[in-house]
Amino acid sequence: MLKRNYQRVCALLCGALLTGCSTTPDLPAFTASGYLADRGVVRIWRKNSDHQSIHMRTVFTPFNGDAMETTDYSWLDNNLISVQRQVAGEQTDDVTLRFDQQGNLNFMQRQLAGRREAVSSDSIELYRFDAQRMLAQSNALLNGRVLLSQGHWLGDTQVRNCEGKVVNAPFDSSIQATLAQQQRNTSSPLMVAWLEAPEGVQLLHITPTDECSWQPKESDF
């Protein structure tokens, strides 16, 4: 099942990458997308305040149950101006980097459990590279109209999304069967995240944890 799911998400992503080269869809300023990575699930929320300002948040949820990793990126006039990464769990690891308009580092801090330390030059360059890689990934996904939805599954095709509205998700019989099987293993309502694209629909993440509690809202993003 996991292999088949991975192949279907890859098909969505490949379609987005091909479409993204020539298409600029009319999308709202605040969007959500995502993809299935080798070691977990990546969800991306993004707000374009105008043509010069971008705020993007990525949330990486590993398959192996390790701590969730949240990263906020900000660009102004196409220049990266900040990176803030937070790793939750018992061994917290928070990194904050800020840059001026010329790309010079003007603040850095790494906060580990009980101590602070500097961020190495090599690590700073890796954070810069990762920021641009994620921006390019986001551009491709949005240009390909690979959009993320999530909420609590109510049965069949009904989902109460994180805004509290009951919607009919485009779940086929195979997806419904997968959700029903997962629901039998827990008494808690299932949280489900899925991708919709012209190429199709794909489950991205299923968990009994209420992930609506941390989903960003446009009003405070």
PyMOL commands that set and color helices and strands:
alter all, ss='L'
color gray80, all
select helices_A, chain A and resi 2-20+121-143+173-183+211-213+218-220
alter helices_A, ss='H'
color red, helices_A
select strands_A, chain A and resi 30-36+40-50+53-62+69-76+79-87+93-99+105-112+115-117+147-155+158-161+166-168+191-197+200-207
alter strands_A, ss='S'
color yellow, strands_A
deselect
rebuild
show_as cartoon
